[in-house]
């Protein structure tokens, strides 16, 4: 059985001063505080949220 791919996403910079849509994307990924890491499924929806805030995030596949 193949397991679903996961992404580890870490918030490296604050969302303070960012556009509201970027802040919502970060919150949608489950990130609340700087340096917090969450594991999310590798889906097109999550990839889109990551792409919107890519300058604030660090992403590791696996």
Secondary structure, DSSP 8 states (H G I E B T S, - for coil): -----EEEEEE-S--TTS-HHHHHHHHHTT--STT-EEEEE--HHHHHHHHHTTTTEEEEE-
